[in-house]
Amino acid sequence: MEFRLLGAVSVATEAGELSVGPAKRRSLLTALLLRPNRPVTVEHLMVTLWDDEPPLRARTVIQGHVSRLRALLAEADARAFGVELATQGAAYVLRMPESLLDAHRFEELVTLAGSQRASADAVALYEEALSLWQGPALTGAYPSPTVVAAAEALEERRLTSVELLAAAYARLGEHARAAAVLRAEAAAHPLRESLSAALMTALQRAGRRSEALDWYHRTRRLLADELGVDPGPELADAYAVALRGEGDEAQPAPGAGAGAPRLPSAPPGAPLPGTVDLLPRMPRGFHGRAAELAALSRATVGTAPLCLVTGPAGVGKTALVVRWAHRNRAGFPDGLLYADLRGFSDTREPAHLEVLREFLLALQVAPRQVPESAQAASALFRCLTADRQLLVVLDNVRDSAQARELLPGGARCVTVVTSRNRLHGLIASDAARPVPVDVLEPADSTALLAAVLGPERVAAEEAAARRLAELCGGLPLALRVAAARLADQPGWSLEAMSAELSDESRRLHLLDVEDTGVRAALRLTVRGLPDGVAHHFAHLGRYPGTHVDRYAVAALAGTDPETAEAAMDQLAAAHLVIRTAPNRWTLHDLVRLYARGLDADPEALVRVLDQCVATALAAAGAAEPGEEECFALPADFRQPPAIRAFAGRDQAMAWYAAEREDLALLAGAAHAAGWHGRAWRIVLGLWPLMVWRVRDSWAPLLGLALAAARADAEPRGESRVLALLGWVLIEEGRPREAVAHLEAAPDLARRVGDRRAEATALVNLSLAQAALGSLDEAEQGCVRAAELARDVGDRHTERLAMYHLARHQLDAQRPREALETALAALGLAGEPDISVASRVLLLSAAGEALLDLGERDQGVRRLEDAAREAEACGYDDGAVRALGVLLRVSADAGVRARYEAAQRRCRS
């Protein structure tokens, strides 16, 4: 049995080829064969089988194709060959010996050929590898972007193998055979400069110099007409060799030993006849970056400066550096050298010797005089640059080691390195000066669109242009791709493009054109990550929030916080995550969308939800020590590897404030995914912050929690959420709405024997009743709530009930009873266990009662104590209450200022 990708997608058996079926089934088989023995998710298969939005029945269609493939394999007795199409969670995996796959055998043969010392053996292996190709790769599969990209990658590998075969022929002296092999491919791929350069060399060495020169001019015209560019260094070098003739370089110079490198005739410090310039052309449509250009200029001052320009994929590092280099070329009279080290590319990285060879040839070292070892070539390069004033640009550097051997030796030389990684090693060992590059500001983003589309088109839709820039996240690569699509469709409005990009499921697809785009750039960055780091990155895509800490990352990835933090440090160094604070990271929107498309454990979401539930409980315990836990853990709770510890109330409240938005997003994701028990628990876990900032628009989030508790069929949780929601509605001035929720809460709590929850619900119901004028009912509810709390030893709820009883008594103009109630509550079981909020409220009630009784000095003293305690701990709502009462008897400007400041903090 043989599986074929190198030509038509097919399955061959001794009885003949299996009838795989339609193109989409072949695409599904292709996706499985491109990842043999690895799970392929249904989401990935959808992307493979459809260009745009998959149909509603996509999963059913995929299941049907999988079923038919299984039947075909069973009919062919595939198990006898070790082949099985299995289901693994929400994915499928084609288990098989990889030797049955022609693409795998091709790779093995090419790798083996590259390791041969004898050129004849290498030729035989390359020829055998290329014989496996029966036509264009993946023929017959549905040409979705995923399939097309895979086919192009395989074709690239085939072309590289053809070039390697020709090189092996050349080592055997069979230049005519090398030319024959290369000519067919160069004719089919006329813009591939490496093929044309190799063909020219083969023709020249075969004694067909005029053909070599003709091929150069043909290729030069095509590059100019099709791409608007000049030939690159490799093609230009081949042309120079052809112009001089093979004999010009064949013989060593007099007095030179065989293989010994020689310096050019001019001494190292002599001026070159012409200025060396290997820079790419000036970038088109470049806009903004004034601050970064200035920072780069500052970083290039001094002795042998090494500048490190870093930033995420697609942010425009190369364009920035090339722009700066063109603008400052006058400062480098001895030339400008440039090399793309392809550290984040589909094509192989150039060896140090290849780059040094280009540099040395540009510095007029004769080809035969270039050393054969990278170490010797590096030494010669440093010698030649010792007294020169050069700019050396090393673009797309993967790691520090890749750049070190390419650094010039002169004190007047400037080196600029660009990388997606931070390259801390270069900073430590070579004093590299970092120049970070971030996404564009909105104004520069829209200006970039205008540079491509024309200012009139952008000015006509200013709002849509701003929205488009926002959806592209200010990433220049994304903006250029979006602009390219719009330029290709002049009748398409910016508003229409913005509407398309608003669909997160299609955004990355729309930000790809041909081989350029955000997904391609991110894929290459992720591909360079260590496996463990890539594992953590893939699981970040399952996080519903915007910011993560090391505990959340560990829960998502199923690791521990130390491992997670180390992985996040490496992801930050690769500009895939952004550190916003110690132990806190976020992702660019487009990076987050890319991560969502990666394979990850489907259990990641529930693990991080449970980590969130446990942390919320820990925070509540630290914020309100001694209080009963507001809920029990779910029956199927997954214990996190570790939970953040809180040293006290301040730390807990700071965590609540920082994580509030993410907790809301997590609760919403939990409810949407059917994890209802986690959803209401996460929201209920925020109760200390709700108490602290009650007028902060909590009702919608509590409404979600209520729906989740009802979906979870959990009356205890429903009762507590109803009580909290009712109280919030009262504080928002909506008592009639509050009553509708609060009337059901005590009965639900009573049904499950939860006296604490029943007491709390009665207290909150009393507030609504009082607001609607039923003071008697309100007081009775508070008395009953205090009794229930006293029975279960819950001092906090007992104090709460007594405080509100005192408030009702004040409203009923019975200040003596209110004072007695408040003082009794303050004295319950001694004051040490009383929470700050309870103490502030009770002191305020006592102070107000004393004022009503005519005891002004004592009342003011109580109210001042309450206000100071509230201000000291950030309880702004309590400060407003105490200072508001104090202003009834005080005209002090300082009290007024404090009151207004507390009000502003409540509203902020």
N, C-alpha and C positions, 0 to 999 in steps of 0.2 A: 504494500500500500504506500502511495506517495501523495503528499499534499503539495500543490504547486501554486506559487504566487508570482514567479518570474515569467510572466506571460499571462495566459488566461487563467483565472482562478478556477482550479479544478481538483478533483480527487481521482487518482489513477489506481486501478487495481489490476490483478492478473486477468480479470474478465473484461477489462476495458474501463473507460471513464464512467464515474457515477453521474447521473443526471441531477446536478445540483439544483437547477431550477432558475427562477427569475433573478434579476440583477440585485434586488434587495436581499435575497437569501445569500447570494454570493458575497454581498457586502458584510452580512452578519458573519459568515464563515471567515471572511478576510479579517474582520476585527478580532476574532478568536485566534486565528493563526498568527496574527502580528503580536499577540501576547500569549503564546502557548504556556500552559501550566500556571497561568495567573488569572485571577478573577477579573472578568470584564463586566462592569455594571450595566444595568438596563439603561441608565442615563447616557452612558458612553455609546451604547448601541443605537440609541435614538439619534445622537449626533451623527453617527456613521451612516444611518439609513435615510436621513432626511436633511435637506439643505436648511430649511427654515423651521418654523414651529411644527413639531410632530403632530399628527392627528390625534384626536381624543382617544382613538382605539389603538394607539401606538403599542402599548404594552401587550395587548391581545395579539396584534400582528406579530410582534417579536416572539411571543410564546408559540404562535403557530409555526413560524420559521424554524425555531429551535426544535419543536416536535418533529417536523419533517426531516431535519438534519439528523436527529437521533435515529429515526426510522431508516434513513439511507445508510447510516454507519452500521446499524444493526444488521441490515441486509447484506452488507459487505463483510460481516464478521470482524468489525474493527477491534473488538476486545482482544482478539487473538494477536493483534499487533500492539496491544497496550494503549489503545485509543478509547477515550470515554468522554462524552459531552455531559458534564455534571452541573447541577445547580448548587450554588454556594451562597446562601443567604439571599440578598437581592442582586446576585450576579450569576454569571455562567462561566465555567472554566472548561477549556478543552485540554484534557490530560492526554499527553502523548509523548513518545520518544521524539526529541527534536530532530533526530537524524532522519525522520520521515518527511521533513519539510525542506523543500529545495532552497529556500532563502537561507536557512540555517547551514546547509551544506556549502552553499556559496560562500558565506562568511568564513566558515572553517577553512575552506580551500584558500581563500585570499589571505587569511591570517597565516596559514602554513607557508604560502608562497613567500610572504614577506620575511620569513625567518630563514630562508634558504641561503646558504653561502654560495652555492653554485648557481650561476645565472640560468643555465640550461634547465636545472630542476625548477627554478622559479617560473620559467616560461611554461613548462609543462603543467604546472599547477594552476597558473593564471588561465591558460587555455581551457583546462578542464572546468574551472569555475565559470568562465564566461559561456561555455557550451550549455550550461544549465538554463540559460535565458532562451525562451521560446517566443519572445515578442515583448512589447511594453508591459511593465509590471501591473498586476491587478486588473488586467483586461476583463471586461464582463461584469465587474462590480459596479454598483450605482456610484456615479462620480460625485459623492458628497465632498465637502471641503476636507473632511478627515481622510477619506480614501485617496483623494488627489494628493494631499500632503504626504501620505505614506508612500504612494507610488513615486512621487518626486524624490523622496529620500532614497528609495531603492535605486532609482535611476542614477542619482548622484553617486551612489556607491559603485554602480556598474561603470560609469564613466571614469571614476578614479582608478578602477581596476584596469581599464583599457590603457590609461596613461602609464600605470605601473608595468603592464605587459610590454608596452612600447619601450619603456626605459630598460627592461630586462633584455629585449632584443638588441638595444643599442650597446649594452655592456658586452654582448656577444659579437658586436661588430656588424650585425645584420640590420643596417640602417634602412635599406629598402623595404624590408618587412615591417619595420617600425613605422615607416611613412605610410605604407599601405593600410595598416591597422588604424592609424590616426586620421588619415584623409577621410575615410567614410564617416567617422564620428565628428570631425571638424565640419564637414559639409552639413551634417544633420544638426549640429549645435554651433552655428557660426559666431555667436557672441561669447562663447566660452573661451576666454583668452588663454587659459592654460593649455587647452587642446591645440590652438593655433600656434602657440609658442613652441610646443613640443614637436608639432608637424614641421615647422620651419627649421628647427634644429636637425630633425631627422633628414629632411630634404637636403639641407646644407651638407651634412656629413655623408650623404649618399652621392654627392657631387652634382646636385641639382639646385645650384645657387639661385638661378633666375626664377625657378618655381617658388623657392622660399621667399624671395623678395616680392614676387607677384602676390603670394598669399598674404603677406603682411599688408600690402596696400589695399587688397580686397577687404581684409578684416578692419583696417583703420577706417575705411569709408563706411562700412556697416556700423561700426561703433558710433561714428559721428552722426550718421543719418538716423539710426534707431534710438540711440541713448543720449546723443549730444555730448559724448565724452571722448577724451583722447585715449590711446592705448596705455595700459598700465605698465609698471616697471618690467614685469616678466616678458611681455611681448616686445617692449622697446629694447631690452637686452638681447633678445633673439635677433632682432633686426640689426642691432649694432654688430653682432657676431657675423651675421650673414653679409653685411656690408664689407667688413674687413676680410672675410674669407677664412675658411677653416685653417689654412696654412699660416695665417697671421699669428695664431696662438699655439700652433702645434709644437713648436720647438722652444725649449727653454733658452733663456738669454745666456750669453757667454758668462762663464764663471759661476753660474747658479747650480747648486746640487739638485739632483732629481727630487722633486717634491718639496723643495725648500721655498717658503714664501719669500717674496721680495717686496720691499717698499717701492712706491712710485718714485720716478726720477727726482721729483722735487722733494726737498727735505720736509719733515712734518709740519713746520710752521709756515711754509711758503704759501702765498695766495694761490688759489685754484684758478685755472684759466677762465672758468665760468661759474656762476653761483649755482650750487646744488639746490634742487627744489623737488622734493618728492611729495609735497603736500597734495591732498585731494583738492578739487576745485572749491571755490568759495561756496558755502551752503546757500541755497536759494530760500527765500521766504523767511530768513532769520529775523527775529524781532525781540526787542527787549534785552534782558540779561545785563543791564548796565552795571548792577551791583556785582554780579559774578565776574564780568570782564575786568572790572576795577580790582576785585579781589585777586584775580589771576595775575594782573600786572604787579600788584604788591608782592605776591608770593614769588615772583621771578627775579626779585632784586637780591643782590648779594653774591657770594662766592659759590659757584657750581650749584645753583638752586635746583631742587627736585620738587616739583609741584604735583600734588595728587588730587585729581579732579574726580570726585565720586558722586554717585547718585543712582537711583533706580533705573531699571530698563526703560528705554524710551523717553528719558527726561531731556535728552539733547546734549549729552556731554561732548560727543565728538564734534557736533556742529559748533558748540561754544569754543572749543579749543582751536578748531580749524579757522573759525572766524577771527579769533584773537591772533593766531599765527599770521594770517594774511595781513591783518592790520598792523602788525609789528615786525614785518619781514625786514624793514630797514635796520632793525637792531641786530640782525644776524648776517653780517656781510659774507661769512664763509659758508652759508647755506642752511637749508631746512630739510631735515630727514624725518620721514614718517613711516611707521610700520603698523599694520593692523595685526595684532597677535591672536585675534579670533578666539579669545578665551571664553566667549559665550556664543559660539557659532555651531551650525550643523557640520561645517567642514572642519577638517582636522587643524589643530594649531600648528603654525609653522615652527620648525625646529630653530633653536638659537642660531645654528650655522646658516640656515636659509636667510634669516633676517640680517645677520651680520654680512653675509655675502652681498645682499642688496645694498647695504650701507657702504661697504668697501668699494663696490663697483661704482657707486655714485661719487665716491671720493677719489675716483680715477685709479684704483688698483686694477691691473689687468686681470681678466678672468682666471688665467692660469696661475696667477700669483696669489690668489686667495687661499689661505691655509685650509687644510682638510679637516682640522679639528676645531670644535667650537671654542675651546680654551685658547688656542693660538690665534684664532680670528678675533676673539674678544680683546686679547692683548694688543693685536695690531690696531684694532679700532680705537682703543684708549690712547695708543701712541699717536695715531694720526690726528686725534682731536685734542691733544694735550695743550696746544697753543692756539687753537682756533676758537672762533666765536660762532657757535652753531646752536640751532634749536633742534632737539630730538623729541619727537612725539611718539610715544608708545601707547597705542590705542587698544582698548578692550583687553586689558590685562587681567588674567584670572587670579593670580596670586603673586606675592612678593618675589618669589624665586624666579618667576617668568621674566621679570624686568631687570633683575640685578646684573646679569651678564651683558646687558645691552646698554648699560649706563656709560656715557662718554667720560673721558679722563680729564678734560680741560676745566680750569677754574672759571673760564668765561662762557662755558657751555650751559645752556638751560635745558632741562629735561622736564617734559610734561607727560604724566601717566594718567590715563583714564581707566576707570574700572567701576563695575557694579558692586564690588566688594570694598570694604574700607581699607584693606591692606595695612593693618596695624604694624606688620613686620617691617615695611618700608619706612614707616614713621619712626620705629624704634631703632633700626639699624642704619638708616641713611638720612635721618632727619627730614623726611619728606614733609612738605607743608600742605595740609589738607585744604582743598577748596570745594566745599560741598555744593551740589546743585540740586535744587528742589523743583517741584512743579511750578508752573507759571501762575502768576496772579491773574485774577479775572480780566483786568484791562489788557494785559499782554496776551492772554489767551484769545480774546476777541480780535486783537490786532493781528495775531498770526493767521486767524481765519480770513481776515480782510486781505492779508498779503497774498493768499492763494486764490481767494474767490473774487477779490476786487472790493474796494471800500463801499461802492454803491450798493452791492448786494447785501453786505452785512449791515450797512446803515439802514436799509429798508426794513430789516427785521432785528432791531437791536435786542429786544427781549429774548427772542428765539436764539440769537447768537450767544447771549449770556447763559442761557439754559444749556445750550450745546456745549459750551466751555465747561460748565459745571458737571455735566454728565461725563465728559472726558476727563474730569478730575484735574484739569490743568496740565495734563501730560502731553508734551509736544507731539510724540508719536501718534497718540490717539487723535489729537486735533488734526494732524496732517492727513491721517487716513480718512477721517470724517470729511475733511475738506476735499480730498481726492474724489470721494464718492459724489459729493455735491457738484464738483467741477465737471464730473462725467455726466451729470444729469442736470443741465441748466434749468430745466423746468421744475425741478424738485425744490420746494421751499425749505428754509432752515427749520421752520416750525415742523414740517413733516419729518425731517431727519431727527429732530429732538424727540418727537413722539415715538419714532422707531427705537431710538436709544433708551427711552424710558422703560422699555421692556427688558428687565434684567436678564431674562432667559436668552435674549438675542443680542445683547449689547456687545459682547466680545466678538461674536461672529461678524457683526456689522463693522467692527473696528479692525478687520483684517482685509487686506487687498493683496492678491497674489501671494508672494512669499514674505510680505511685510505686514506687521500688525502686532497688537498688544499680546495676543496669545502666544505667538511665535517667540517674541522677546522674553516673555515670562517662562515659557517652557524651557528655553535654553538656560535661563538662570537657575531654575529649579533642578534641571538635569545635573548641574554641577554640584549640588548639595550632597553631603554624606547621607547615607540611607536613613539614619536615625533622625537627622534634622529634617529631611524631606517628609518623613512620617509625621512629625509634629506639624509641619506646614500644611499637609493635606488635611489634617484633622481640624486646623483652624477654620477651614471652610464650613465646618458643621456648627460653628458657634453663631448663635443668633444675634449676639450683641455687637458692640463696636469696639470695646476695649477688653483686654484680658490681662489677668495676672498669672503668676507662675502656677498657682493652685488650679485655676481653670484650665490652663494649658495641659497640666499633668492629668487632670480628669478626662479631658478630651482625648488625649493620646494614649491613656492607660499606662502612664509612667509615674515618676515621682517628681516633686517640685524642683529638686536640684537638677535632674536631667532636663526637665522642661525649661528651666531658666538658662541652662547652657545652650540648649537648642535655640531659644529665642535670641540669645546674644549673637549666635551665628547668623540667624535670619536677619537681625538688625544690621549686621555687618554686610550682608548681601542686599540690603535695602529692600527686603521683602516685608519687613514689619518696621514700624516706627516707634521708638521708645518715647513715651510722653511723660513719664515720671519713673522713679525707681519702682521696679516690679510692676510696670504697667505699659502695655503695648497696644497699638492699633494697626490697621491695615488700610492702605489706599483702597478706595472703592473698587477699582478695576482688579487689583490684586485679590481682594476678597472674592469677587466673582470668579476669578480664575481658580482659586483654591476650592470653591464649591464644586467645581467640575472634576476634581481629583478623587481617586478611590480612597475611601476611608471607612473605618469600622462603623456600621449603622448604629451601634450601641453608644457612640460618642456623645450624642445629644442627651440621652438619659443620664449618662455618667456626670456630665457637667451640670445638669439640672439638680441632681442629688448633691453635688458639691455645693451648689448655690443654696439649696435648702438648708444644708448643715451649717453653712457659714452664716446665713441669716439668723439661725437659732443662736449661734455663738455670739453674734453681734448684739442680739436682743438681750442675751444674758449679761453681757458686759455693760450695755447701756442702761439696763434696769435690773441691777443685781438683786437677787432674792425673789424675783417674780417667778410665777409659774410659767413653764414653757407654753407658748401660745398654741402649739399643736404637737401631736405625736408624729414620729416619722412614718412614711408609708410602709406598708407591709413588705413590699418588694424593694425596699431601699438598698442602694448599692453604696457601701461605705467608701468614701473617697480615700485616696492614698494619704492625704493630709488635708488639714483644714487650717485656715488662717487663725492665729491666736490674737486676742485683743487684750491689751494691757489694762484697759479701763474704758470708762464711758467716752472720753474724748476720741480715742482711736476708733471706737465703734461708730460714733456719730459721723466722724470724718469718712469712714468707709461707706456708710449709708449715703452720704451726700455725693460722694464720687461715683458710686455704683447705681444710683437711683435709675437712671435712664436704661442702663443695661439690664437691671433687674426687671424692669417693665418689659423690655424686649424678650427676655428669657421667659417670663410668665406668658406672654402672648404666643411665643413659639411652642411652649409646652402645651397650652390649650389647643392650638391648631393641630399639633401632632397627636392629640388624644391622651397626653399625660396630664389629665385634669387635676389629679391629686397634687402633682408638683406645682401646677400653676397657682392654685389658691394659696398653697403654703408659702410660696415665694412672696406673694403680695402681702399676706398676713404677717410675714416676717419683718415687714417694713414698719410695723406699728409704732416703734419708738420715734421714728422720724415723722410719722404722721401726727403723733401727739405734739412733737416739737414745732412742726410747721403745718398746722392743721388747715390753713387756708391756701394750700399749695396745689389746688386742683387735683385732688386724689380721687374724686368720684368716678371718672371713667375707668381707672385702673381697678378700683374696688368692684365696679360693675362687671369687669372681666372675671375677677376672682369669684364673684357670686355665681356667674354662669358656670364656671369651672367646678365649684363646690356642688352645684346641683347636678351637673353631668357626672360628677364623681359619686353621687348618692351618699354624701357625707354630711348628716345633719349637724354634727358637732362643728365642723368647719363652716357650714352654711350659717349657723347661728352667730358665730364670731364675726364672720364677714358682714352679715346684716347689721350687727350692733355697731361695728366700726363705720360702715357706710352711712348708717343713720346719723351717727354723731357728726361725721364730716358734713352731711347735708344740712344739719342744724347750724353748724358753724358758718356755712355758706349762706345762711338766711333762707333755707328751703324746708321749713319744719313740716309742711303738709306732705311733701315727698318723703321726708324722713319717717313719718309715722307709718306709712305704708310698708316700709321695711322693718321698722323696729317692733311693730305689733306681733310679727311672726317669730322674732328672735327668741324671746323667753320660752315660748312653748317648745321650740326645737331643742333648746338646751335642756329643758326639764325632761323631755322625752328620753334623752340619752344620759340623764343623771349628772349633767355638768353644771354644778351649782355656781361655780365661778362665772361661767359664761352667762348663766341666767341672771346673776346679780349685775354683771356689766350691762346686759341688754336692758334690764329694768332701769338702771341709772340713765342710760342714754334715751330710753323712751320717756323718762320723766322730763328730760330737757325739751323734747318736742312738745310734750303736753303743756309744760310751763309756757313755752313760746306761743302756744295757741290759747293760753288763758286758763288752763285747767290746773291751777296750783295745788288744789287738794289732792287730785290724782297723782300729781308729780311728787308731792311729799310722801304719800303712801308708798309709792314705788321705791323711793329712796330708803325709807325705813325698812321695807321688805328686803331690798338689796343688801343693806347693812347687816341684817339678821343672817341672810344666806352666806355672806362672806365671813361673818364671825363664826358660823357653824363649821366652816372648813378651814379656819385659821388664816384666811387671806386678808392680811392687814392692809395691803395696798388698795384692794377693791373696797374694803370697809371704809377706809379714809376717803376714797373717791365718792362713795355714796353719801358720806357725812358732809363732804364739801358741797356737793350739789344740794343736799338738804338745807345746808346753811344758806346757799344762794336763793333757794326757793323761799326760805324764811325771811331773807332780806327783801325779796320782791313782794312778800306779803306784809312788809313793814312791821316785822317782829324781830328787831335787831338784838334784843336781849337773848332770845332763843338761838338766833344765828351765831352770836358770840360764844354761847355755851357749846353749841355743836362744833364749831370750828376749833375751840380750845380742846375739847374732848378728843377730836380727831388728831390734833397735834400731839396729844399725850398718849396715844395708843401704843402700848408695848414699848414705851420710850422712843425718843426721837432718832437714835442712831440709824435705824433701818429705813427711815423715811426717804423717798426719792426727792430730788431737787424740785421737780415739777409739783409734786403734792405739797411740799412745804411752802413753795411760793404761792400757790393758789390758796392754801389755808391761811397763810399770813395775810394775804390780800383780803380774804373774806373777814377775818377777825378785825383788820384795820378799818374796813368799811363799816362794820357793825359798831365799832367804837366811835367812829365819826358820827354815825346816826344817833348814838347815845349821848353825844355831846362831849365825849372824852377825846378832845382834839389832839392833845400832845401824844397820848398813848396810841391813838389811831395813826397819826403821822409816822410815829416811830415804827409801828408794825409795817406800814406800807413801804417805808424807806428800806426796811430790812428785806422785804419781798423783792423790791425793784433791784437792789444791789445784788442779791443772790441770783436773780434771773439774768441780769446783765453779765455777771461774772462767768456764768456757764453757757451763755449764748441762747437762753430760753427767751427769745424775743416776744413771743406771744404773751408769756407771763409778765414780762416787763411792761408791755403795753397796758395790760389789765391793771397792774399796780399803779403805774404812773398816771393812767387815766383817772383813777379814783382820787389820787393825790392832787391832781389839778383842780378838783372841785373845791379844795380849801386853800390852794396855794397859787399865787401869781408869779412864783419864782421863774425867771427866764431859763435858768439851768434845767429845771424840771421839764419845762416845755420843750427845750432842745433835746433832752434825753428821750422824751416821749415821741417826738417826731422822728428821731433817728431810729428808734426801735420799730416804728411803723414802716419806715422805708426799708429796713432790713426784712421785715415780714413780707413786703411786696416784691422784694428782689429775687 
